[in-house]
Amino acid sequence: MKITSFIAAAAFLAVTAGCSTTQGSSAVSTTSAPAALGPYSQAIRSGNMLFLSGQIPLDPATGQISGSTVDEQTKRVMDNLAAVLAANDMTMANIVSTTVYVRDLNDFAAMNKVYGTYFTSNPPARATVQAARLPKDVTVEISAIATK
């Protein structure tokens, strides 16, 4: 419960710090990333900021989980994030913060090795937490905030 409250508070602060109104916000969507599994957007653009929902390792073409190991799944997640960014004319270099959720912190090194290949210079701020359970029982989920 404490982590959920912290994440909600952090998201609220991030949104309010980046803009004074939500009137200019709009949803970003692409078929190059998996469709949302519920009532949320792949991303929300607000001013020069893009708030990307957590991505899990779903293949956008099939909707099925891609990979069985944390490194395979991390690659798919990062590619999904890149696809949402591209739909807003951004790249991974635009990401300023990520939150990584892993099923088991013992997988941190494997996830981190793949994650690091996507940020070769000026890596974003990051929080990594172990989650008791992730959607569809995947090993990793990553959300991000990007700016232009």
C-alpha positions as CSV (number, residue, x, y, z in Angstrom):
1,M,0.0,0.0,0.0
2,K,2.9,2.4,0.8
3,I,4.5,1.8,-2.6
4,T,1.2,2.4,-4.4
5,S,0.6,5.6,-2.5
6,F,4.2,6.8,-3.2
7,I,3.9,6.0,-7.0
8,A,0.5,7.8,-7.2
9,A,2.0,10.9,-5.4
10,A,5.1,10.8,-7.6
11,A,3.0,10.6,-10.7
12,F,0.8,13.5,-9.5
13,L,3.8,15.7,-8.8
14,A,5.4,14.8,-12.1
15,V,2.2,15.8,-14.0
16,T,1.7,19.0,-12.0
17,A,5.3,20.1,-12.3
18,G,5.3,19.7,-16.0
19,C,2.2,21.7,-16.8
20,S,-0.4,24.0,-15.1
21,T,-3.4,22.5,-16.9
22,T,-4.5,19.3,-18.4
23,Q,-6.5,21.0,-21.1
24,G,-3.6,20.6,-23.6
25,S,-3.1,16.9,-23.0
26,S,-3.8,14.2,-25.5
27,A,-3.5,10.5,-25.8
28,V,-0.7,9.0,-27.9
29,S,-1.4,5.6,-29.5
30,T,0.3,3.4,-32.0
31,T,-0.2,-0.1,-33.4
32,S,3.6,-0.6,-33.2
33,A,3.2,-1.2,-29.5
34,P,0.7,-3.4,-27.7
35,A,-2.8,-2.0,-27.2
36,A,-3.7,-1.0,-23.7
37,L,-5.1,-3.9,-21.6
38,G,-7.6,-1.7,-19.8
39,P,-8.9,1.8,-19.5
40,Y,-5.7,3.7,-19.9
41,S,-3.6,5.2,-22.8
42,Q,-0.3,4.0,-24.1
43,A,0.9,7.5,-23.3
44,I,-0.3,11.0,-22.6
45,R,1.3,14.1,-24.1
46,S,1.1,17.2,-22.1
47,G,3.0,20.2,-23.3
48,N,6.6,19.1,-24.0
49,M,6.2,16.0,-21.8
50,L,5.2,12.5,-22.6
51,F,4.0,10.2,-19.8
52,L,4.3,6.5,-21.0
53,S,2.2,3.9,-19.3
54,G,4.0,0.8,-18.1
55,Q,4.9,-1.6,-20.9
56,I,5.0,-5.3,-20.5
57,P,6.6,-7.8,-23.0
58,L,3.7,-8.2,-25.3
59,D,4.3,-8.6,-29.0
60,P,2.2,-5.9,-30.7
61,A,1.4,-8.1,-33.6
62,T,0.1,-11.1,-31.7
63,G,-0.7,-9.7,-28.2
64,Q,1.2,-12.7,-26.7
65,I,4.0,-12.5,-24.2
66,S,7.4,-12.3,-26.0
67,G,10.3,-14.2,-24.4
68,S,10.5,-16.3,-21.3
69,T,13.7,-14.9,-19.6
70,V,14.0,-11.4,-18.0
71,D,16.5,-10.3,-20.6
72,E,14.3,-11.4,-23.5
73,Q,11.3,-9.7,-21.9
74,T,13.2,-6.5,-21.1
75,K,14.2,-6.2,-24.8
76,R,10.6,-6.5,-25.8
77,V,9.5,-3.9,-23.2
78,M,12.2,-1.4,-24.3
79,D,11.2,-1.9,-28.0
80,N,7.5,-1.3,-27.0
81,L,8.5,1.9,-25.2
82,A,10.6,3.0,-28.3
83,A,7.5,2.5,-30.5
84,V,5.3,4.7,-28.3
85,L,8.0,7.3,-28.3
86,A,8.3,7.2,-32.1
87,A,4.6,7.8,-32.4
88,N,5.3,11.2,-30.7
89,D,8.5,11.9,-32.8
90,M,10.7,11.0,-29.9
91,T,13.5,8.5,-29.2
92,M,14.9,6.8,-26.1
93,A,17.2,9.8,-25.7
94,N,14.1,11.8,-24.8
95,I,13.4,9.7,-21.7
96,V,14.2,11.5,-18.4
97,S,12.9,9.0,-15.9
98,T,11.8,5.4,-15.8
99,T,10.2,3.1,-13.2
100,V,11.2,-0.5,-13.5
101,Y,9.1,-3.2,-11.9
102,V,10.7,-6.7,-11.7
103,R,9.1,-9.8,-10.4
104,D,12.3,-10.8,-8.7
105,L,15.2,-8.5,-7.8
106,N,17.6,-11.4,-8.3
107,D,16.9,-10.7,-12.0
108,F,18.1,-7.1,-11.7
109,A,21.6,-7.7,-13.3
110,A,20.1,-9.4,-16.4
111,M,17.4,-6.7,-16.8
112,N,20.0,-4.0,-16.2
113,K,22.4,-5.3,-18.9
114,V,19.7,-5.1,-21.6
115,Y,18.3,-1.8,-20.2
116,G,21.7,-0.3,-20.4
117,T,22.0,-1.0,-24.1
118,Y,19.2,1.4,-24.8
119,F,20.8,4.3,-22.9
120,T,24.4,4.6,-24.0
121,S,24.8,8.2,-22.8
122,N,23.0,10.3,-20.3
123,P,20.8,7.5,-18.9
124,P,17.5,8.7,-17.3
125,A,16.8,8.8,-13.6
126,R,15.3,5.4,-12.5
127,A,13.6,3.7,-9.7
128,T,13.5,-0.1,-9.6
129,V,11.2,-2.1,-7.4
130,Q,10.3,-5.7,-6.9
131,A,6.6,-6.3,-7.4
132,A,4.8,-9.3,-6.0
133,R,2.9,-9.9,-9.2
134,L,2.9,-8.1,-12.6
135,P,0.2,-8.2,-15.3
136,K,0.1,-11.6,-17.2
137,D,2.8,-12.8,-14.7
138,V,5.6,-11.3,-16.8
139,T,9.0,-10.7,-15.3
140,V,9.3,-7.0,-16.0
141,E,7.3,-3.8,-16.6
142,I,8.7,-0.4,-17.3
143,S,7.0,3.1,-17.4
144,A,8.7,6.3,-18.5
145,I,8.5,10.1,-18.7
146,A,10.1,11.8,-21.7
147,T,10.5,15.4,-22.8
148,K,11.2,17.2,-26.1
